[in-house]
Amino acid sequence: MTAAREPYTPEVVVLVGIQGSGKTTFAQAHYGATHVRISRDLVKTPNRERVLQFACRRARRSSPPPGPRDFA
């Protein structure tokens, strides 16, 4: 008998601010262990950003991170 899976609720955190205001530092400190950081500065194009978002949704990566139950 397997345990019932909790419903998956995707979560998005959007940080907005001027350059050098500490958005990345804040995100790493508060969400680094549980979320994927998607930055257009890193992926360079809107299409790559969409591909990464799609991959995260397919992998169900948001909060909380996948655990052993997700692979059973």
N, C-alpha and C positions, 0 to 999 in steps of 0.2 A: 504494500500500500504506500503510495507516495503522498507527500504533503501537498496541499493545494498551494499553487503559486499566488503570491500577492499580485494584484493588478499593477501593471507597469504604467507609471505616469512620467512622461518625459518632462524634463525641466531645462529651461533656458535661462541663463543669467546674462544680461546685457549690461556692459559697463561703458559709459560714455563720459568723455572729459577731454580736456586739452592735453597736448603732448607733454609728457613728463610729470603728470599729476599723480602717478602711482597706480594706475589701473591694473597693469600686469602684476605688480607686486601684491596688490590687494587680492587679485584673483588667485594667484599662486598660494597665498597664505590661507585663504578661506575656502577655496574650491579645488585646489590642485590635486587632492587625493581622490576626489569623487567626480570630477568633470573633465571633459576634453576642451582644451582651449582652441578656438578657431579664430584666427586673425588673418584678415586679408593681407596684412603686411608679410605674413609668413607664407601664405599659399599663393600670393601674387595675382590671381585672377578670380573673378566671380564664379566661373565654371568650376575651378578646383575647390572653391569654398562650398559650392552645392554638392559636389561629389563627396567631400569629407562629411558634410552634414548628413547626407544619405547613408553613408557607411556607419556613422554613429547611431542613426536611427535603426538600421538593420541589426547592429550589434547590441542595440538597446543600452547604449552607454550614456548615462546621465547621472542621476543620483538615486539611489546608492549604486556603487560600482557592482558589476556582476559578481556573484559568489558561487560557491559549489552547487547550490540548488539550481542555478541557471543552466548548468551543463549536465544535469541529471536526465 
